[in-house]
Each structure stands twice: as C-alpha cells, then as structure tokens.
Amino acid sequence: MPGAPDPEYVLARRVLLDVLQALGEQRSAVVLVGAQAICLQTGDADLAVAPYTTDGDVAIDPSRLRNDPKLAEALGGAGFSADTRYVGTWIMSRRLGPTPTAASSSTRRT
C-alpha cells in the first residue's frame, strides 16, 4: 500500500486491537479470521480484491477458553455493544474525523 493507509482501515485495526484487549486472559482462544487475516498473511501481494478491509472477524475456540469466560461482559465493559441484527457481532462507535463511525467486530465460536 503506497502512501498513508486509509483512515477507515486504521480505525478497523484499532477496533480489532480493542477486541483483543477486552478479551484479556481469553486471548489465547481468539483466532483472527476473515479478510484482515488474509491481508496480514499476504501483505502487499497482488490480489484481485481490495487491499484492506474495514471490519474485524475473530473466531473463538471454545476448547481454549478459560473457565467462566464472560465474553459478553468483557466486550460490553470495553465499550462494545451487541448488534442485535447479527448474532456474534459487536459494535463500537468511534470518531473518524468529524463523523461518528460504527466499527464492528464479529466473534464466532468455532
């Protein structure tokens, strides 16, 4: 990616890091999936898709969760709210310049 990264891309990565921070001791059960995972693995590869994505997808491996994980409480306590339209999707509102922007992260159990 030549030049400065797109601000939406930077925001998406920040929100993804917020998810990892919120999950704290459960982080070892988190697997980055979706387009951000592909972008991280391929870097500047010559792909026929957009070079970045503005959502974050993580899967949860239940076998690696610690006892009584309280994932919803952890995400809610970090400022995320559940998107009632899509099971396992959490939203955090952030500012992108002068405009509030909803950034989302999907969590799925594998």
Secondary structure, 3 states (H helix, E strand, C coil): CCCCCCHHHHHHHHHHHHHHHHHHHHHHHEEEEHHHHHHHHHCCCCCCCCCCCCCEEEEECHHHCCCCCCHHHHHHHCCCEECCCCCCEEEEEEEECCEEEEEEEEEEEC
